[in-house]
Amino acid sequence: MRINLRVHAAIGIITLAALTACGGSDSQSPSGTGGSAGLETTELTVGILPVPDNAALFIAREKGFFEDEGLTVKTETIQGGAAAIPSLRSGTLDVSMTNYVSAFVAAEAGVKLKIITDLYQAGPDVFNIIAAKDSPVSSVADLKGRTIAVNTLKNIGTLAVTTTLKSGGLTAGDVKFVEMPLPNMAAALQKGDIDAAWTTEPFLTGAQKGIGAKKIADTMTGPMDGFPIAGFAVTAEFAEKNPKSLAAFQRAVAKAQQLAAADRKAVEKVLPTYTKIDAATAAAIKLGTFPTAMDPQRLQRVADVMLQQQYLKSSIDAATLILGPTG
């Protein structure tokens, strides 16, 4: 397939600017009026993705909730939840957004993690498999023998696709998964480097507008309907050493999560600040839901589906990974 300058221009606002987001970091510093007394550390480095899942962090920044708690929050963009785990263990990141699949895979491998905030839950047509508009792939069954891009291997994307493949009579062995950053997928589809991509907002809307990408399947239906997607996690060691600082972080994010859940406009306002999409696109994309309480049973769904799909060798009690109030 050929890609032209018109296509590049059309997708530039979404994909190329989002790549800019992937290379930088940002921070919010308290002005001295926050309540930092007693905190073990007042500075936290947080791993994020340029997706709506972690909108609450940026709402908390915009509203001054971190400052109120006496915290300085610096953000570093990661490629995916799995990629964040080594950075948490090394101390490069203090806190990171991670999808729950990556967290449970790491936990089974012996990594001692704690989930401190539930951030995002799937909604209709928010996590889709897409293909180029002129692709011969038009159904799940057509994916047999095809190459599918996901942002990281052995994570929520591959689990969602594997579960969806069953509807077309396929298994994971019938396709080839390749790892690719979310911002790169639309161009790769257009060039024919991949046959399909599992992607989410805002890159989903970007691909549809930019290259006319077509939907093959919504991966969050059936057993994946309303699936828990991601939360903030820390190592158990960091949690043990910094309980007051983490509690302050949790309070700030919880206040922002309440706003995200109640007012879509609050999410739309901050999306352009870290995804680099424009306000019109922020208003157009589809969103999942923003849970306002940690529910062990909800997270247990993830571990149970992972066990069914042989992502785990044995059952994991999700409640043992949760740090903080549940409801």
Secondary structure, DSSP 8 states (H G I E B T S, - for coil): ----HHHHHHHIIIIIHHHHHHT-EEEE---S-S--TT-S-SEEEEEE-SSGGGHHHHHHHHHTHHHHTT-EEEEEE-S-HHHHHHHHHHTS-SEEEEEHHHHHHHHHTT--EEEEEEEEE--TTSEEEEE-TT-S--SSGGGTT-EEEESSSSSHHHHHHHHHHGGGT--GGGSEEEE--GGGHHHHHHHTS-SEEEEETTHHHHHHHHH--EEEEESSSGGGTT-EEEEEEEEHHHHHH-HHHHHHHHHHHHHHHHHHHH-HHHHHHHHHHHT---HHHHHHS---B--SSB-HHHHHHHHHHHHHTTS-SS---GGGGB-S-B-
